[in-house]
Amino acid sequence: MQYGFVINQETCIGCHACTVACKAENDVPVGGFRTNVKYVESGKFPEVRRSFLVQRCNQCTDAPCVTICPVNALKKRPDGIVDVDRDACIGCRACMQACPYDALYLNEDLGAVEKCHFCAHRIEKGLEPACVTVCPVGAIIPGDFDDPGSNVSLLRRAQVLSSRRPEQGTGPNVLYIGASAVSLQPGSAEKPRSYIWSERRNTRPEAWPTEVATEPYAREVLNADHKVEWGWTVALYLLTKGIAAGAAMIAPFFGLLGAHVPWWLPETVCLFFTLVTVFLLVEDLAKPTHFYKLFTRPNWDSWLVKGGIVLTVFGALSALILLLGLIGQIGLIGPIRWLNAGVAVLVAGYTALLFKQCKGRDLWEADGLLWHLLAQCVLSGAAFFLLVGVENAASVWAFLVGAVCLLVLHLAARGHSGVTDNERQARGFLREAKIGRFGAEDGLMSVVLLCAVLVTLTVTFPPLEFPEAIALAMQMACAAAVLLFLFAYERAFVRAGQLPPLS
């Protein structure tokens, strides 16, 4: 059984009765929408046409929001409806990143996400969804797509129906009759700074990337805007997690290269920044006091849960190494450090697998992110050691290896413009993002290259004979600059992925 809608945009008059009925039936707060009507105007005066598109949850056959939810707050019912348990939700908003259709919103009063649930409470009583009963032209047709005799199945067999973003492979179960292509494809129409009856949520939205063309004479004049949900805390989490993982990856080489480093330093760095990472993740939840549900009702398909387990194991191993050192078992530290370095690779890379589950953010799904994260972690860990004055061969070589790998990866990706429209739009936003006066990507690469050259000069060119204090100061300054620009780039990357419209 699979409930869904066929929406006839040839008869829809854009009256918003469905939106109002949905809000009244489900007590949807101001600023949130479970269903809304998008207006797009196409053409040149005097031949201008306005088209409508009714947008809501697609009750996907393969629902990415269900897969990514770490606490099983979203579930696909036997009748095919994707429903939300608001009491279980912890407000991580991962489902909002996974949904390719902007169908979820955060009820800030409850700290939980909400969405169209096909008026399941009415369906269970044999009633139709509220939006169906109020539509004055009968444009919204509900039914079971698995029932060959249902109205929606008959319509699907009788004509070619369209859907929103079919390239995402989610199997949407909201199909359209007569929907215009420019309405169906987010970002194909020009977005104004304000709508005909309302202000945009962001009164100063980013300028549309100049390298991404929109359809000529097409303008989106009404829609439901959605804000950027993951901000600087997620960018900082990527940096702190990178420092912790990078420190663990470098730690075994201290012993191999005979570095004179306090035995406790690497694991202290790992443990401290792991705790900071966990704090940032918990603090970013809409309901931070409910973080324990990750362990009491975990969804093992979600990389948020798997990542939490990886961080827990990583923190436990780091603490074990410190404990062994405190009780005098220094000889056992070396082998466990190699084990912890292996776990650190998972710590560095699991975010790439989490981002792969974000079907709404094509930039984050792009191939190669795993290798970028690994290179950034090695560079971050080495930079932190240099920043605190740990000048030795292991720190310097790790810094240079991380810098070279990151430069090569970015250069290799420069010609890639994106596979989907969403990715092309996101890459356009990323290329136009600024770190001060520099472009985010070019600024990071320039700083990494300059700092790699300066650090190399301090250790491999004896004729220059840098005094030890100056060499150390140069290394510390380079490390600080790299960490600062890495954070700024991560922030631009996380933001750019969320800027392309999904509706």
Secondary structure, 3 states (H helix, E strand, C coil): CCEEEEEECCCCCCCCHHHHHHHHHHCCCCCCCCEEEEEEEEEECCEEEEEEEEEECCCCCCCHHHHHCCCCCEEECCCCCEEECCCCCCCCCHHHHHCCCCCCEEECCCCEEECCCCCHHHHCCCCCCHHHHHCCCCCEEEEECCCCCCHHHHHHHHCCCECCCHHHCCCCCEEEECCCHHHHCCCCCECCCECCCCECCCCCCCCCCCCCCCCCCEEEEECCCCCCCCCHHHHHHHHHHHHHHHHHHHHHHHHHCCCCCCCCHHHHHHHHHHHHHHHHHHHCCCCHHHCCHHHHCCCCCCHHHHHHHHHHHHHHHHHHHHHHHHCCCHHHHHHHHHHHHHHHHHHHHHHHHHHHCCCCCHHHHCCCHHHHHHHHHHHHHHHHHHHCCCCCHHHHHHHHHHHHHHHHHHHHHCCCCCCCHHHHHHHHHHHHCEECCEEHHHHHHHHHHHHHHHHHHHHHCHHHCCCHHHHHHHHHHHHHHHHHHHHHHHHHHHHHHHCCCCC
